[in-house]
Amino acid sequence: MTENNAAFEKEALPVTYCYSYEVTMVVQIFGQNEDQARTTLDTNGGYVSKRDVVLKDTVSLYTGNNE
């Protein structure tokens, strides 16, 4: 492999990261009773009325570069 090919391969493989977040949400669901609301939440989701997000960790994924 020539130096030019190695340089090209390094440019062609951008670093990808995995971000881990802690997400706390308040979700509102309309329903006739709690069982129906739970079923609706599990199948269709609900309306997010509040969401707090905290970044917990960031990890660089393998790119194939030997650096």
PDB file with one MODEL, atoms N, CA, C and O in Angstrom:
MODEL        1
ATOM      1  N   MET A   1       0.843  -1.170   0.000  1.00  0.00           N
ATOM      2  CA  MET A   1       0.000   0.000   0.000  1.00  0.00           C
ATOM      3  C   MET A   1       0.891   1.236   0.000  1.00  0.00           C
ATOM      4  O   MET A   1       1.849   1.318   0.769  1.00  0.00           O
ATOM      5  N   THR A   2       0.581   2.174  -0.844  1.00  0.00           N
ATOM      6  CA  THR A   2       1.385   3.387  -0.920  1.00  0.00           C
ATOM      7  C   THR A   2       0.928   4.377   0.146  1.00  0.00           C
ATOM      8  O   THR A   2      -0.134   4.220   0.750  1.00  0.00           O
ATOM      9  N   GLU A   3       1.756   5.401   0.364  1.00  0.00           N
ATOM     10  CA  GLU A   3       1.408   6.431   1.338  1.00  0.00           C
ATOM     11  C   GLU A   3       0.141   7.175   0.939  1.00  0.00           C
ATOM     12  O   GLU A   3      -0.675   7.522   1.793  1.00  0.00           O
ATOM     13  N   ASN A   4      -0.026   7.422  -0.362  1.00  0.00           N
ATOM     14  CA  ASN A   4      -1.216   8.140  -0.835  1.00  0.00           C
ATOM     15  C   ASN A   4      -2.487   7.338  -0.557  1.00  0.00           C
ATOM     16  O   ASN A   4      -3.496   7.914  -0.151  1.00  0.00           O
ATOM     17  N   ASN A   5      -2.457   6.029  -0.766  1.00  0.00           N
ATOM     18  CA  ASN A   5      -3.625   5.194  -0.492  1.00  0.00           C
ATOM     19  C   ASN A   5      -3.953   5.195   0.991  1.00  0.00           C
ATOM     20  O   ASN A   5      -5.125   5.266   1.361  1.00  0.00           O
ATOM     21  N   ALA A   6      -2.944   5.118   1.847  1.00  0.00           N
ATOM     22  CA  ALA A   6      -3.169   5.120   3.290  1.00  0.00           C
ATOM     23  C   ALA A   6      -3.795   6.435   3.731  1.00  0.00           C
ATOM     24  O   ALA A   6      -4.705   6.440   4.560  1.00  0.00           O
ATOM     25  N   ALA A   7      -3.319   7.547   3.188  1.00  0.00           N
ATOM     26  CA  ALA A   7      -3.878   8.849   3.538  1.00  0.00           C
ATOM     27  C   ALA A   7      -5.331   8.948   3.075  1.00  0.00           C
ATOM     28  O   ALA A   7      -6.170   9.490   3.794  1.00  0.00           O
ATOM     29  N   PHE A   8      -5.637   8.434   1.889  1.00  0.00           N
ATOM     30  CA  PHE A   8      -7.002   8.460   1.369  1.00  0.00           C
ATOM     31  C   PHE A   8      -7.929   7.644   2.260  1.00  0.00           C
ATOM     32  O   PHE A   8      -9.033   8.090   2.570  1.00  0.00           O
ATOM     33  N   GLU A   9      -7.495   6.449   2.678  1.00  0.00           N
ATOM     34  CA  GLU A   9      -8.330   5.596   3.512  1.00  0.00           C
ATOM     35  C   GLU A   9      -8.621   6.254   4.856  1.00  0.00           C
ATOM     36  O   GLU A   9      -9.730   6.124   5.374  1.00  0.00           O
ATOM     37  N   LYS A  10      -7.658   6.950   5.423  1.00  0.00           N
ATOM     38  CA  LYS A  10      -7.890   7.634   6.692  1.00  0.00           C
ATOM     39  C   LYS A  10      -8.933   8.733   6.532  1.00  0.00           C
ATOM     40  O   LYS A  10      -9.763   8.934   7.419  1.00  0.00           O
ATOM     41  N   GLU A  11      -8.898   9.447   5.409  1.00  0.00           N
ATOM     42  CA  GLU A  11      -9.882  10.490   5.166  1.00  0.00           C
ATOM     43  C   GLU A  11     -11.259   9.894   4.880  1.00  0.00           C
ATOM     44  O   GLU A  11     -12.272  10.512   5.208  1.00  0.00           O
ATOM     45  N   ALA A  12     -11.316   8.724   4.284  1.00  0.00           N
ATOM     46  CA  ALA A  12     -12.579   8.118   3.900  1.00  0.00           C
ATOM     47  C   ALA A  12     -13.313   7.493   5.087  1.00  0.00           C
ATOM     48  O   ALA A  12     -14.496   7.169   4.977  1.00  0.00           O
ATOM     49  N   LEU A  13     -12.630   7.323   6.215  1.00  0.00           N
ATOM     50  CA  LEU A  13     -13.259   6.704   7.382  1.00  0.00           C
ATOM     51  C   LEU A  13     -13.361   7.714   8.524  1.00  0.00           C
ATOM     52  O   LEU A  13     -12.492   7.747   9.395  1.00  0.00           O
ATOM     53  N   PRO A  14     -14.402   8.529   8.530  1.00  0.00           N
ATOM     54  CA  PRO A  14     -14.534   9.489   9.618  1.00  0.00           C
ATOM     55  C   PRO A  14     -14.817   8.757  10.932  1.00  0.00           C
ATOM     56  O   PRO A  14     -15.393   7.669  10.940  1.00  0.00           O
ATOM     57  N   VAL A  15     -14.414   9.355  12.008  1.00  0.00           N
ATOM     58  CA  VAL A  15     -14.635   8.756  13.320  1.00  0.00           C
ATOM     59  C   VAL A  15     -16.114   8.855  13.664  1.00  0.00           C
ATOM     60  O   VAL A  15     -16.726   9.912  13.509  1.00  0.00           O
ATOM     61  N   THR A  16     -16.680   7.760  14.128  1.00  0.00           N
ATOM     62  CA  THR A  16     -18.064   7.715  14.565  1.00  0.00           C
ATOM     63  C   THR A  16     -18.073   7.502  16.076  1.00  0.00           C
ATOM     64  O   THR A  16     -17.272   6.733  16.606  1.00  0.00           O
ATOM     65  N   TYR A  17     -18.972   8.178  16.755  1.00  0.00           N
ATOM     66  CA  TYR A  17     -19.065   8.081  18.204  1.00  0.00           C
ATOM     67  C   TYR A  17     -20.409   7.490  18.606  1.00  0.00           C
ATOM     68  O   TYR A  17     -21.403   7.626  17.892  1.00  0.00           O
ATOM     69  N   CYS A  18     -20.422   6.839  19.748  1.00  0.00           N
ATOM     70  CA  CYS A  18     -21.653   6.360  20.359  1.00  0.00           C
ATOM     71  C   CYS A  18     -21.916   7.243  21.574  1.00  0.00           C
ATOM     72  O   CYS A  18     -21.095   7.303  22.489  1.00  0.00           O
ATOM     73  N   TYR A  19     -23.044   7.921  21.586  1.00  0.00           N
ATOM     74  CA  TYR A  19     -23.414   8.804  22.682  1.00  0.00           C
ATOM     75  C   TYR A  19     -24.470   8.123  23.544  1.00  0.00           C
ATOM     76  O   TYR A  19     -25.449   7.586  23.025  1.00  0.00           O
ATOM     77  N   SER A  20     -24.273   8.145  24.855  1.00  0.00           N
ATOM     78  CA  SER A  20     -25.242   7.571  25.790  1.00  0.00           C
ATOM     79  C   SER A  20     -25.885   8.704  26.586  1.00  0.00           C
ATOM     80  O   SER A  20     -25.198   9.548  27.160  1.00  0.00           O
ATOM     81  N   TYR A  21     -27.204   8.705  26.606  1.00  0.00           N
ATOM     82  CA  TYR A  21     -27.965   9.745  27.299  1.00  0.00           C
ATOM     83  C   TYR A  21     -28.874   9.135  28.352  1.00  0.00           C
ATOM     84  O   TYR A  21     -29.382   8.026  28.188  1.00  0.00           O
ATOM     85  N   GLU A  22     -29.070   9.872  29.431  1.00  0.00           N
ATOM     86  CA  GLU A  22     -30.128   9.561  30.392  1.00  0.00           C
ATOM     87  C   GLU A  22     -31.274  10.503  30.057  1.00  0.00           C
ATOM     88  O   GLU A  22     -31.098  11.721  30.032  1.00  0.00           O
ATOM     89  N   VAL A  23     -32.457   9.933  29.798  1.00  0.00           N
ATOM     90  CA  VAL A  23     -33.614  10.731  29.418  1.00  0.00           C
ATOM     91  C   VAL A  23     -34.729  10.487  30.424  1.00  0.00           C
ATOM     92  O   VAL A  23     -35.139   9.348  30.648  1.00  0.00           O
ATOM     93  N   THR A  24     -35.214  11.567  31.026  1.00  0.00           N
ATOM     94  CA  THR A  24     -36.350  11.494  31.945  1.00  0.00           C
ATOM     95  C   THR A  24     -37.490  12.276  31.307  1.00  0.00           C
ATOM     96  O   THR A  24     -37.327  13.441  30.946  1.00  0.00           O
ATOM     97  N   MET A  25     -38.653  11.627  31.171  1.00  0.00           N
ATOM     98  CA  MET A  25     -39.772  12.269  30.489  1.00  0.00           C
ATOM     99  C   MET A  25     -41.047  12.185  31.317  1.00  0.00           C
ATOM    100  O   MET A  25     -41.242  11.259  32.105  1.00  0.00           O
ATOM    101  N   VAL A  26     -41.896  13.163  31.119  1.00  0.00           N
ATOM    102  CA  VAL A  26     -43.272  13.114  31.592  1.00  0.00           C
ATOM    103  C   VAL A  26     -44.124  13.001  30.337  1.00  0.00           C
ATOM    104  O   VAL A  26     -44.049  13.849  29.447  1.00  0.00           O
ATOM    105  N   VAL A  27     -44.944  11.934  30.271  1.00  0.00           N
ATOM    106  CA  VAL A  27     -45.761  11.660  29.089  1.00  0.00           C
ATOM    107  C   VAL A  27     -47.223  11.635  29.505  1.00  0.00           C
ATOM    108  O   VAL A  27     -47.577  11.024  30.513  1.00  0.00           O
ATOM    109  N   GLN A  28     -48.069  12.299  28.730  1.00  0.00           N
ATOM    110  CA  GLN A  28     -49.498  12.325  29.016  1.00  0.00           C
ATOM    111  C   GLN A  28     -50.232  11.469  27.990  1.00  0.00           C
ATOM    112  O   GLN A  28     -49.940  11.511  26.795  1.00  0.00           O
ATOM    113  N   ILE A  29     -51.206  10.680  28.495  1.00  0.00           N
ATOM    114  CA  ILE A  29     -51.991   9.778  27.646  1.00  0.00           C
ATOM    115  C   ILE A  29     -53.457   9.959  28.008  1.00  0.00           C
ATOM    116  O   ILE A  29     -53.802  10.000  29.190  1.00  0.00           O
ATOM    117  N   PHE A  30     -54.322  10.068  27.009  1.00  0.00           N
ATOM    118  CA  PHE A  30     -55.762  10.136  27.242  1.00  0.00           C
ATOM    119  C   PHE A  30     -56.322   8.718  27.293  1.00  0.00           C
ATOM    120  O   PHE A  30     -55.931   7.867  26.494  1.00  0.00           O
ATOM    121  N   GLY A  31     -57.237   8.461  28.229  1.00  0.00           N
ATOM    122  CA  GLY A  31     -57.851   7.139  28.320  1.00  0.00           C
ATOM    123  C   GLY A  31     -59.007   7.136  29.298  1.00  0.00           C
ATOM    124  O   GLY A  31     -59.139   8.035  30.129  1.00  0.00           O
ATOM    125  N   GLN A  32     -59.850   6.107  29.190  1.00  0.00           N
ATOM    126  CA  GLN A  32     -61.006   5.952  30.084  1.00  0.00           C
ATOM    127  C   GLN A  32     -60.597   5.449  31.468  1.00  0.00           C
ATOM    128  O   GLN A  32     -61.273   5.714  32.462  1.00  0.00           O
ATOM    129  N   ASN A  33     -59.470   4.712  31.518  1.00  0.00           N
ATOM    130  CA  ASN A  33     -58.982   4.185  32.795  1.00  0.00           C
ATOM    131  C   ASN A  33     -57.479   3.935  32.670  1.00  0.00           C
ATOM    132  O   ASN A  33     -56.900   4.090  31.595  1.00  0.00           O
ATOM    133  N   GLU A  34     -56.854   3.546  33.788  1.00  0.00           N
ATOM    134  CA  GLU A  34     -55.396   3.365  33.779  1.00  0.00           C
ATOM    135  C   GLU A  34     -54.953   2.233  32.861  1.00  0.00           C
ATOM    136  O   GLU A  34     -53.928   2.345  32.189  1.00  0.00           O
ATOM    137  N   ASP A  35     -55.723   1.138  32.826  1.00  0.00           N
ATOM    138  CA  ASP A  35     -55.354   0.011  31.950  1.00  0.00           C
ATOM    139  C   ASP A  35     -55.356   0.425  30.478  1.00  0.00           C
ATOM    140  O   ASP A  35     -54.450   0.069  29.725  1.00  0.00           O
ATOM    141  N   GLN A  36     -56.372   1.173  30.079  1.00  0.00           N
ATOM    142  CA  GLN A  36     -56.452   1.640  28.696  1.00  0.00           C
ATOM    143  C   GLN A  36     -55.314   2.619  28.398  1.00  0.00           C
ATOM    144  O   GLN A  36     -54.721   2.576  27.321  1.00  0.00           O
ATOM    145  N   ALA A  37     -55.015   3.490  29.346  1.00  0.00           N
ATOM    146  CA  ALA A  37     -53.922   4.447  29.158  1.00  0.00           C
ATOM    147  C   ALA A  37     -52.589   3.724  29.024  1.00  0.00           C
ATOM    148  O   ALA A  37     -51.769   4.093  28.183  1.00  0.00           O
ATOM    149  N   ARG A  38     -52.360   2.698  29.842  1.00  0.00           N
ATOM    150  CA  ARG A  38     -51.116   1.917  29.775  1.00  0.00           C
ATOM    151  C   ARG A  38     -50.995   1.229  28.424  1.00  0.00           C
ATOM    152  O   ARG A  38     -49.923   1.236  27.819  1.00  0.00           O
ATOM    153  N   THR A  39     -52.086   0.635  27.945  1.00  0.00           N
ATOM    154  CA  THR A  39     -52.080  -0.027  26.644  1.00  0.00           C
ATOM    155  C   THR A  39     -51.777   0.970  25.529  1.00  0.00           C
ATOM    156  O   THR A  39     -50.995   0.678  24.624  1.00  0.00           O
ATOM    157  N   THR A  40     -52.392   2.140  25.596  1.00  0.00           N
ATOM    158  CA  THR A  40     -52.139   3.180  24.601  1.00  0.00           C
ATOM    159  C   THR A  40     -50.677   3.624  24.652  1.00  0.00           C
ATOM    160  O   THR A  40     -50.045   3.804  23.611  1.00  0.00           O
ATOM    161  N   LEU A  41     -50.146   3.797  25.851  1.00  0.00           N
ATOM    162  CA  LEU A  41     -48.740   4.185  25.998  1.00  0.00           C
ATOM    163  C   LEU A  41     -47.822   3.137  25.380  1.00  0.00           C
ATOM    164  O   LEU A  41     -46.885   3.484  24.661  1.00  0.00           O
ATOM    165  N   ASP A  42     -48.079   1.861  25.652  1.00  0.00           N
ATOM    166  CA  ASP A  42     -47.223   0.784  25.152  1.00  0.00           C
ATOM    167  C   ASP A  42     -47.314   0.609  23.640  1.00  0.00           C
ATOM    168  O   ASP A  42     -46.331   0.217  23.011  1.00  0.00           O
ATOM    169  N   THR A  43     -48.467   0.891  23.044  1.00  0.00           N
ATOM    170  CA  THR A  43     -48.622   0.658  21.606  1.00  0.00           C
ATOM    171  C   THR A  43     -48.382   1.907  20.765  1.00  0.00           C
ATOM    172  O   THR A  43     -47.772   1.823  19.699  1.00  0.00           O
ATOM    173  N   ASN A  44     -48.850   3.060  21.226  1.00  0.00           N
ATOM    174  CA  ASN A  44     -48.783   4.281  20.403  1.00  0.00           C
ATOM    175  C   ASN A  44     -47.934   5.396  21.000  1.00  0.00           C
ATOM    176  O   ASN A  44     -47.634   6.379  20.323  1.00  0.00           O
ATOM    177  N   GLY A  45     -47.550   5.248  22.254  1.00  0.00           N
ATOM    178  CA  GLY A  45     -46.832   6.335  22.916  1.00  0.00           C
ATOM    179  C   GLY A  45     -47.812   7.364  23.433  1.00  0.00           C
ATOM    180  O   GLY A  45     -49.012   7.103  23.518  1.00  0.00           O
ATOM    181  N   GLY A  46     -47.306   8.528  23.776  1.00  0.00           N
ATOM    182  CA  GLY A  46     -48.157   9.575  24.315  1.00  0.00           C
ATOM    183  C   GLY A  46     -47.602  10.933  23.941  1.00  0.00           C
ATOM    184  O   GLY A  46     -46.786  11.053  23.026  1.00  0.00           O
ATOM    185  N   TYR A  47     -48.045  11.944  24.646  1.00  0.00           N
ATOM    186  CA  TYR A  47     -47.629  13.325  24.405  1.00  0.00           C
ATOM    187  C   TYR A  47     -46.574  13.708  25.440  1.00  0.00           C
ATOM    188  O   TYR A  47     -46.859  13.735  26.637  1.00  0.00           O
ATOM    189  N   VAL A  48     -45.373  14.001  24.989  1.00  0.00           N
ATOM    190  CA  VAL A  48     -44.285  14.364  25.894  1.00  0.00           C
ATOM    191  C   VAL A  48     -44.501  15.802  26.342  1.00  0.00           C
ATOM    192  O   VAL A  48     -44.495  16.726  25.530  1.00  0.00           O
ATOM    193  N   SER A  49     -44.695  15.979  27.661  1.00  0.00           N
ATOM    194  CA  SER A  49     -44.912  17.329  28.173  1.00  0.00           C
ATOM    195  C   SER A  49     -43.662  17.898  28.836  1.00  0.00           C
ATOM    196  O   SER A  49     -43.561  19.107  29.045  1.00  0.00           O
ATOM    197  N   LYS A  50     -42.710  17.026  29.165  1.00  0.00           N
ATOM    198  CA  LYS A  50     -41.444  17.479  29.733  1.00  0.00           C
ATOM    199  C   LYS A  50     -40.384  16.425  29.432  1.00  0.00           C
ATOM    200  O   LYS A  50     -40.654  15.225  29.498  1.00  0.00           O
ATOM    201  N   ARG A  51     -39.171  16.882  29.100  1.00  0.00           N
ATOM    202  CA  ARG A  51     -38.083  15.946  28.825  1.00  0.00           C
ATOM    203  C   ARG A  51     -36.772  16.563  29.287  1.00  0.00           C
ATOM    204  O   ARG A  51     -36.420  17.674  28.891  1.00  0.00           O
ATOM    205  N   ASP A  52     -36.057  15.830  30.127  1.00  0.00           N
ATOM    206  CA  ASP A  52     -34.729  16.236  30.586  1.00  0.00           C
ATOM    207  C   ASP A  52     -33.716  15.251  30.035  1.00  0.00           C
ATOM    208  O   ASP A  52     -33.893  14.038  30.147  1.00  0.00           O
ATOM    209  N   VAL A  53     -32.643  15.778  29.433  1.00  0.00           N
ATOM    210  CA  VAL A  53     -31.626  14.935  28.798  1.00  0.00           C
ATOM    211  C   VAL A  53     -30.265  15.269  29.400  1.00  0.00           C
ATOM    212  O   VAL A  53     -29.887  16.436  29.508  1.00  0.00           O
ATOM    213  N   VAL A  54     -29.526  14.211  29.796  1.00  0.00           N
ATOM    214  CA  VAL A  54     -28.184  14.375  30.347  1.00  0.00           C
ATOM    215  C   VAL A  54     -27.244  13.443  29.591  1.00  0.00           C
ATOM    216  O   VAL A  54     -27.480  12.237  29.528  1.00  0.00           O
ATOM    217  N   LEU A  55     -26.179  14.002  29.017  1.00  0.00           N
ATOM    218  CA  LEU A  55     -25.173  13.183  28.342  1.00  0.00           C
ATOM    219  C   LEU A  55     -24.392  12.417  29.400  1.00  0.00           C
ATOM    220  O   LEU A  55     -23.834  13.019  30.317  1.00  0.00           O
ATOM    221  N   LYS A  56     -24.349  11.090  29.279  1.00  0.00           N
ATOM    222  CA  LYS A  56     -23.672  10.243  30.258  1.00  0.00           C
ATOM    223  C   LYS A  56     -22.297   9.786  29.810  1.00  0.00           C
ATOM    224  O   LYS A  56     -21.377   9.708  30.624  1.00  0.00           O
ATOM    225  N   ASP A  57     -22.138   9.478  28.510  1.00  0.00           N
ATOM    226  CA  ASP A  57     -20.870   8.915  28.049  1.00  0.00           C
ATOM    227  C   ASP A  57     -20.748   9.085  26.538  1.00  0.00           C
ATOM    228  O   ASP A  57     -21.748   9.140  25.823  1.00  0.00           O
ATOM    229  N   THR A  58     -19.524   9.165  26.073  1.00  0.00           N
ATOM    230  CA  THR A  58     -19.221   9.211  24.646  1.00  0.00           C
ATOM    231  C   THR A  58     -18.064   8.262  24.385  1.00  0.00           C
ATOM    232  O   THR A  58     -17.038   8.327  25.062  1.00  0.00           O
ATOM    233  N   VAL A  59     -18.228   7.375  23.398  1.00  0.00           N
ATOM    234  CA  VAL A  59     -17.199   6.391  23.078  1.00  0.00           C
ATOM    235  C   VAL A  59     -16.937   6.428  21.587  1.00  0.00           C
ATOM    236  O   VAL A  59     -17.873   6.402  20.788  1.00  0.00           O
ATOM    237  N   SER A  60     -15.654   6.489  21.201  1.00  0.00           N
ATOM    238  CA  SER A  60     -15.272   6.431  19.807  1.00  0.00           C
ATOM    239  C   SER A  60     -15.381   4.984  19.334  1.00  0.00           C
ATOM    240  O   SER A  60     -14.891   4.071  19.999  1.00  0.00           O
ATOM    241  N   LEU A  61     -16.020   4.779  18.194  1.00  0.00           N
ATOM    242  CA  LEU A  61     -16.172   3.435  17.634  1.00  0.00           C
ATOM    243  C   LEU A  61     -14.972   3.112  16.744  1.00  0.00           C
ATOM    244  O   LEU A  61     -14.262   4.015  16.301  1.00  0.00           O
ATOM    245  N   TYR A  62     -14.754   1.854  16.491  1.00  0.00           N
ATOM    246  CA  TYR A  62     -13.645   1.374  15.661  1.00  0.00           C
ATOM    247  C   TYR A  62     -13.789   1.894  14.244  1.00  0.00           C
ATOM    248  O   TYR A  62     -14.856   1.769  13.643  1.00  0.00           O
ATOM    249  N   THR A  63     -12.717   2.482  13.699  1.00  0.00           N
ATOM    250  CA  THR A  63     -12.753   3.005  12.326  1.00  0.00           C
ATOM    251  C   THR A  63     -11.872   2.220  11.372  1.00  0.00           C
ATOM    252  O   THR A  63     -11.971   2.403  10.159  1.00  0.00           O
ATOM    253  N   GLY A  64     -11.022   1.360  11.883  1.00  0.00           N
ATOM    254  CA  GLY A  64     -10.121   0.615  11.015  1.00  0.00           C
ATOM    255  C   GLY A  64      -8.763   1.278  10.888  1.00  0.00           C
ATOM    256  O   GLY A  64      -7.825   0.673  10.368  1.00  0.00           O
ATOM    257  N   ASN A  65      -8.645   2.509  11.355  1.00  0.00           N
ATOM    258  CA  ASN A  65      -7.358   3.204  11.322  1.00  0.00           C
ATOM    259  C   ASN A  65      -6.483   2.687  12.450  1.00  0.00           C
ATOM    260  O   ASN A  65      -6.963   2.463  13.561  1.00  0.00           O
ATOM    261  N   ASN A  66      -5.225   2.501  12.175  1.00  0.00           N
ATOM    262  CA  ASN A  66      -4.304   1.989  13.192  1.00  0.00           C
ATOM    263  C   ASN A  66      -3.575   3.119  13.888  1.00  0.00           C
ATOM    264  O   ASN A  66      -2.346   3.127  13.958  1.00  0.00           O
ATOM    265  N   GLU A  67      -4.322   4.057  14.393  1.00  0.00           N
ATOM    266  CA  GLU A  67      -3.706   5.191  15.108  1.00  0.00           C
ATOM    267  C   GLU A  67      -3.963   5.076  16.582  1.00  0.00           C
ATOM    268  O   GLU A  67      -3.528   5.931  17.353  1.00  0.00           O
TER     269      GLU A  67
ENDMDL
END
